[in-house]
Amino acid sequence: MTTVTSVETGLYGIPNEQALEDATQTFDELELVTALVETSAGVTGVGFTYTIGRGGRTVKQFLDDVLVPRLEGMPVAPRQAYTDLRGETTFIGREGISEFAIAAIDVALWDAKAKETDQPLYALLGGTKQRVPAYETNGGWIQFDEDQLRENARRVGEEGFAGMKMKVGRGHTEDAQRIRAVREELPDDADLLVDANCSFSVAEARRFVNELDVPLGWLEEPLEKGDYAAYADLRDKVDVPIALGENGYNTTQFKQVLSQDAADVLQPDVSRVGGITPWLTVAEAASLWNTPVSPHYVEPVHVHLVAPFDNVPYVEHHSTVLNKVVESPLELRDGGFTPPDAPGHGMVFEGLTQYEK
């Protein structure tokens, strides 16, 4: 078996075209933390993780000080490496910074393994090449006024997306008006998804849903992060699907979501949950529980990961800032994405040096 010979890490700040706002935060930069893993077979595995403008330097330092020294000389065996590297996080905790850092290594190792076997990642994982429907988020940010939301919704329909996600947080009355406006512009067969970004209490979420006269595909993360008992309580009291998971930082948290019946849809993010290895564990568990999985962001990797599963209604097309530094961005066709056939996950970064931090 081949081994890891060296690892090179990097940190870059890639600006958004405009500041993006949701109910709880504003961000104007994507921080990209990269890990390039060289193997004894002469292959380079490309790994990365991200933040929204804060914390990237800490993630990189954890990579450099803790994970990289442990990784060099290890076999190119992603699942084994994931287990070994998580052993380094026992004392400091297995979520947040440590999981972001492990994700960069894990993605790189899966990319390297697929390249060594001359397979696209989806094939290595046991999937087949197929178009995956997508919903669009980039047109639904809270800073857009109603006219802009309507224009964005019309574009979403014209491009054939399976749905559109919009943010709420301007107050129930204005939010409801904005939701009606978007629903009027979307095609009848396109889903309207609403994201509250953890800004409601249970009572506020119940009121919001009960007073809304527009059908929703789901209400995303209405409650505080990690309060799965509250999510289960809310789910019993409202007649709209509840989605959560972008703030899930390890498989144990997703196990709690499933065991407490806290969500109708899971949204694991490959960078936040710790990489491809735990992402697959979450998707497999969700399949056993007959729960749909719709991954958050990072569609260039997720389009591979969803290929072996039949419980994925769509992937998310998020802010396009990542496309600025990718040699061949995924091409939207008929409202969906198809994984590339190049060995590995197919992502090659270019032009990163101008954004180095």
C-alpha positions as CSV (number, residue, x, y, z in Angstrom):
1,M,0.0,0.0,0.0
2,T,1.2,3.5,-0.8
3,T,2.0,6.0,1.9
4,V,1.9,9.7,2.5
5,T,5.2,11.3,1.8
6,S,4.4,15.0,2.5
7,V,1.6,17.4,3.2
8,E,1.5,21.1,2.2
9,T,-1.2,23.3,3.7
10,G,-2.4,26.8,2.7
11,L,-4.8,29.5,3.8
12,Y,-6.6,31.9,1.4
13,G,-9.3,34.5,1.7
14,I,-11.5,34.7,-1.3
15,P,-13.9,37.7,-1.4
16,N,-17.6,37.5,-2.2
17,E,-18.9,39.8,-4.9
18,Q,-21.0,41.3,-2.1
19,A,-21.5,40.8,1.6
20,L,-24.1,38.0,2.2
21,E,-26.6,38.2,5.1
22,D,-28.8,35.8,6.9
23,A,-30.7,36.1,10.2
24,T,-27.7,35.9,12.4
25,Q,-24.5,36.9,10.5
26,T,-23.0,38.8,7.6
27,F,-19.9,37.5,5.8
28,D,-17.9,38.8,2.8
29,E,-15.2,36.3,2.4
30,L,-14.7,32.6,2.0
31,E,-11.6,31.3,3.8
32,L,-10.2,28.3,2.1
33,V,-7.8,26.0,4.0
34,T,-6.1,23.5,1.7
35,A,-4.1,20.3,2.3
36,L,-2.1,18.8,-0.6
37,V,-1.1,15.3,0.2
38,E,1.7,13.7,-1.8
39,T,1.9,9.9,-1.9
40,S,4.6,7.4,-2.6
41,A,2.8,6.6,-5.9
42,G,3.6,10.2,-7.1
43,V,-0.1,11.3,-6.8
44,T,-1.3,14.5,-5.2
45,G,-4.5,14.4,-3.3
46,V,-6.3,17.7,-3.1
47,G,-8.1,18.4,0.2
48,F,-9.7,21.5,1.6
49,T,-12.1,22.9,4.2
50,Y,-13.6,26.3,4.6
51,T,-14.8,29.0,7.0
52,I,-16.8,32.2,6.2
53,G,-14.1,34.6,7.0
54,R,-13.0,33.8,10.5
55,G,-11.1,30.9,12.1
56,G,-9.1,29.7,9.1
57,R,-5.8,30.5,10.6
58,T,-6.6,28.4,13.7
59,V,-7.7,25.5,11.5
60,K,-4.4,25.7,9.5
61,Q,-2.4,25.8,12.7
62,F,-4.1,22.7,14.0
63,L,-3.3,21.0,10.8
64,D,0.3,22.0,10.8
65,D,1.0,21.4,14.5
66,V,-1.1,18.3,15.3
67,L,-2.3,16.4,12.2
68,V,0.4,16.8,9.5
69,P,3.2,15.4,11.7
70,R,1.1,12.4,12.5
71,L,0.0,11.8,8.9
72,E,3.4,11.6,7.2
73,G,4.3,7.9,6.6
74,M,0.7,6.7,7.0
75,P,-0.9,4.4,4.4
76,V,-3.2,6.1,1.9
77,A,-6.2,4.5,3.6
78,P,-8.8,7.2,4.3
79,R,-10.9,5.4,6.9
80,Q,-7.9,4.2,8.9
81,A,-6.3,7.6,8.8
82,Y,-9.6,9.3,9.9
83,T,-9.7,7.0,13.0
84,D,-6.1,7.6,13.8
85,L,-6.2,11.3,13.4
86,R,-9.3,11.7,15.5
87,G,-7.3,10.1,18.3
88,E,-5.4,13.4,18.4
89,T,-8.6,15.3,19.2
90,T,-9.8,13.3,22.3
91,F,-8.7,16.0,24.8
92,I,-9.7,19.1,22.9
93,G,-13.0,17.9,21.7
94,R,-14.4,16.4,18.5
95,E,-16.2,19.2,16.8
96,G,-15.5,22.6,15.3
97,I,-11.8,23.4,14.6
98,S,-10.6,19.8,14.9
99,E,-13.3,18.5,12.5
100,F,-12.7,21.2,9.9
101,A,-9.0,20.3,10.0
102,I,-9.5,16.6,9.7
103,A,-11.9,17.2,6.8
104,A,-9.1,18.7,4.7
105,I,-6.9,15.7,5.2
106,D,-9.7,13.2,4.7
107,V,-10.9,14.8,1.4
108,A,-7.3,14.8,0.2
109,L,-6.8,11.1,1.0
110,W,-10.0,10.0,-0.8
111,D,-8.9,12.1,-3.8
112,A,-5.5,10.5,-3.7
113,K,-6.9,7.0,-3.4
114,A,-9.2,7.5,-6.3
115,K,-6.4,8.9,-8.4
116,E,-4.1,6.0,-7.5
117,T,-6.8,3.6,-8.8
118,D,-7.6,5.8,-11.8
119,Q,-11.2,6.2,-10.9
120,P,-13.5,9.2,-10.4
121,L,-14.5,9.5,-6.7
122,Y,-18.1,8.5,-7.3
123,A,-17.0,5.2,-8.9
124,L,-14.6,4.4,-6.0
125,L,-17.5,4.9,-3.6
126,G,-19.7,2.5,-5.5
127,G,-21.8,5.0,-7.3
128,T,-22.7,5.5,-11.0
129,K,-22.5,8.7,-13.1
130,Q,-25.8,10.5,-12.9
131,R,-27.2,14.0,-12.9
132,V,-28.2,15.2,-9.5
133,P,-31.0,17.8,-9.2
134,A,-30.0,21.0,-7.4
135,Y,-31.7,23.8,-5.6
136,E,-30.3,27.3,-5.6
137,T,-29.4,29.4,-2.5
138,N,-27.5,32.3,-3.9
139,G,-30.6,34.3,-4.9
140,G,-32.3,34.1,-1.5
141,W,-30.0,36.1,0.8
142,I,-31.7,38.4,3.3
143,Q,-30.2,41.6,2.0
144,F,-32.1,41.3,-1.3
145,D,-35.3,43.5,-1.5
146,E,-38.5,42.0,-2.8
147,D,-38.0,43.1,-6.4
148,Q,-34.5,41.4,-6.4
149,L,-35.9,38.3,-4.8
150,R,-38.6,38.1,-7.5
151,E,-36.0,38.5,-10.3
152,N,-33.8,35.9,-8.7
153,A,-36.7,33.4,-8.4
154,R,-37.6,33.9,-12.1
155,R,-33.9,33.1,-13.0
156,V,-34.0,30.0,-10.8
157,G,-37.1,28.8,-12.7
158,E,-35.5,29.6,-16.1
159,E,-32.4,27.7,-15.2
160,G,-34.4,24.6,-14.3
161,F,-33.4,24.3,-10.6
162,A,-35.5,21.9,-8.6
163,G,-36.1,24.6,-6.0
164,M,-34.9,27.8,-4.3
165,K,-33.9,28.5,-0.8
166,M,-34.4,31.9,0.8
167,K,-33.4,33.3,4.2
168,V,-35.8,34.7,6.7
169,G,-35.2,37.0,9.7
170,R,-36.8,40.4,8.9
171,G,-39.8,39.7,11.2
172,H,-42.8,37.4,10.6
173,T,-44.9,39.8,8.6
174,E,-42.2,40.9,6.2
175,D,-40.8,37.4,5.9
176,A,-44.2,36.1,5.0
177,Q,-44.6,38.8,2.3
178,R,-41.2,38.0,0.8
179,I,-42.0,34.2,0.8
180,R,-45.2,34.8,-1.0
181,A,-43.4,36.9,-3.6
182,V,-40.9,34.2,-4.3
183,R,-43.5,31.5,-4.5
184,E,-45.4,33.6,-7.1
185,E,-42.4,33.7,-9.3
186,L,-41.2,30.1,-9.0
187,P,-42.6,27.4,-11.3
188,D,-45.3,25.3,-9.7
189,D,-43.0,22.2,-9.6
190,A,-40.1,24.0,-7.9
191,D,-39.8,23.6,-4.1
192,L,-39.5,26.7,-1.9
193,L,-37.1,26.1,1.0
194,V,-36.8,28.5,3.9
195,D,-33.7,28.9,6.2
196,A,-34.0,30.6,9.6
197,N,-30.4,30.1,10.5
198,C,-31.1,29.0,14.1
199,S,-32.9,32.3,14.9
200,F,-36.3,31.1,16.3
201,S,-37.5,29.7,19.6
202,V,-40.0,26.8,19.4
203,A,-42.8,29.2,20.0
204,E,-41.6,31.6,17.3
205,A,-41.2,28.8,14.8
206,R,-44.7,27.4,15.5
207,R,-46.2,30.9,15.1
208,F,-44.2,31.4,11.8
209,V,-45.3,28.1,10.3
210,N,-48.9,28.3,11.5
211,E,-49.4,31.9,10.2
212,L,-47.8,31.1,6.8
213,D,-50.2,30.4,4.0
214,V,-47.5,29.2,1.5
215,P,-46.4,25.5,1.3
216,L,-42.7,24.9,2.1
217,G,-40.4,22.1,1.0
218,W,-38.8,22.5,4.4
219,L,-38.0,24.9,7.2
220,E,-34.3,24.7,7.8
221,E,-32.5,25.1,11.2
222,P,-35.2,27.2,12.9
223,L,-33.9,26.5,16.4
224,E,-30.7,26.8,18.4
225,K,-27.8,24.6,17.2
226,G,-27.6,21.2,19.0
227,D,-31.0,21.4,20.8
228,Y,-32.3,18.2,19.3
229,A,-35.0,17.7,22.0
230,A,-36.5,21.1,21.0
231,Y,-36.3,20.1,17.3
232,A,-38.2,16.9,18.1
233,D,-40.8,18.9,20.0
234,L,-41.2,21.4,17.2
235,R,-41.5,18.6,14.6
236,D,-44.5,17.2,16.6
237,K,-46.2,20.5,16.5
238,V,-45.9,21.8,12.9
239,D,-46.9,20.4,9.6
240,V,-43.8,21.3,7.6
241,P,-40.6,19.2,7.1
242,I,-37.7,20.2,9.3
243,A,-34.2,20.2,7.9
244,L,-30.9,20.5,9.8
245,G,-27.3,19.4,9.7
246,E,-25.0,22.0,8.3
247,N,-24.0,22.7,11.9
248,G,-23.5,19.0,12.7
249,Y,-19.8,18.5,13.5
250,N,-19.6,14.7,14.0
251,T,-21.4,11.5,13.4
252,T,-22.6,11.3,17.1
253,Q,-24.6,14.5,16.7
254,F,-26.4,13.1,13.6
255,K,-27.0,9.8,15.5
256,Q,-28.8,11.9,18.2
257,V,-30.9,13.7,15.5
258,L,-32.0,10.4,14.1
259,S,-32.6,8.7,17.4
260,Q,-34.7,11.6,18.7
261,D,-36.7,12.0,15.5
262,A,-35.5,15.6,15.3
263,A,-35.5,16.2,11.6
264,D,-37.1,15.2,8.3
265,V,-34.0,15.9,6.2
266,L,-30.3,15.8,7.1
267,Q,-27.9,18.3,5.6
268,P,-24.3,17.1,6.4
269,D,-21.5,19.3,5.1
270,V,-18.4,17.4,4.1
271,S,-16.1,20.2,5.5
272,R,-17.9,20.6,8.8
273,V,-18.7,17.0,9.7
274,G,-15.0,16.0,9.3
275,G,-14.6,14.8,5.8
276,I,-15.9,12.2,3.3
277,T,-15.5,9.3,5.8
278,P,-18.0,10.6,8.4
279,W,-20.2,12.1,5.6
280,L,-20.7,8.6,4.2
281,T,-21.5,7.3,7.7
282,V,-24.2,9.9,8.2
283,A,-25.7,9.1,4.8
284,E,-25.7,5.4,5.4
285,A,-27.4,5.8,8.8
286,A,-30.0,8.2,7.3
287,S,-30.7,5.5,4.6
288,L,-31.4,3.0,7.4
289,W,-33.8,5.5,9.0
290,N,-35.5,6.3,5.7
291,T,-34.4,9.9,6.1
292,P,-33.5,12.0,3.1
293,V,-30.1,13.6,2.8
294,S,-29.5,16.9,1.1
295,P,-25.9,18.1,1.6
296,H,-25.0,21.6,2.5
297,Y,-22.7,23.6,0.1
298,V,-19.5,22.1,-1.5
299,E,-21.4,20.6,-4.4
300,P,-18.1,19.8,-6.4
301,V,-17.5,17.1,-3.7
302,H,-21.0,16.3,-2.7
303,V,-22.0,15.5,-6.3
304,H,-19.7,12.4,-6.0
305,L,-20.8,11.5,-2.4
306,V,-24.5,11.3,-3.2
307,A,-24.0,8.9,-6.2
308,P,-24.3,5.7,-4.2
309,F,-27.5,6.7,-2.4
310,D,-31.1,6.8,-3.4
311,N,-32.3,9.0,-0.5
312,V,-31.0,12.3,-1.9
313,P,-33.6,14.7,-3.4
314,Y,-31.1,17.3,-4.4
315,V,-27.8,19.0,-3.7
316,E,-27.3,22.7,-2.8
317,H,-25.9,25.3,-5.2
318,H,-24.6,27.9,-2.8
319,S,-22.5,31.0,-3.2
320,T,-20.4,30.8,-6.4
321,V,-17.3,32.2,-4.7
322,L,-15.6,28.8,-4.8
323,N,-15.8,28.8,-8.6
324,K,-13.4,31.7,-8.7
325,V,-10.5,29.4,-7.8
326,V,-11.5,26.1,-9.4
327,E,-10.0,25.3,-12.8
328,S,-13.2,23.6,-14.1
329,P,-16.3,24.5,-12.1
330,L,-19.3,22.1,-12.2
331,E,-21.6,23.0,-15.1
332,L,-25.3,23.4,-14.4
333,R,-27.4,21.5,-16.9
334,D,-31.1,21.2,-16.8
335,G,-31.1,22.3,-13.1
336,G,-28.6,19.7,-11.9
337,F,-25.0,18.7,-11.7
338,T,-23.2,15.6,-13.0
339,P,-19.9,14.4,-11.4
340,P,-16.8,14.7,-13.6
341,D,-15.1,11.6,-14.9
342,A,-11.5,12.7,-14.1
343,P,-9.8,10.5,-11.5
344,G,-10.5,11.8,-7.9
345,H,-13.0,14.4,-7.1
346,G,-11.9,16.5,-10.1
347,M,-11.3,19.8,-8.3
348,V,-8.1,21.6,-9.3
349,F,-7.4,24.9,-7.7
350,E,-6.0,27.8,-9.8
351,G,-5.2,31.4,-9.0
352,L,-5.1,30.9,-5.3
353,T,-1.8,32.7,-4.7
354,Q,-3.4,36.1,-5.1
355,Y,-5.7,35.4,-2.1
356,E,-3.0,34.0,0.2
357,K,-3.3,35.1,3.8
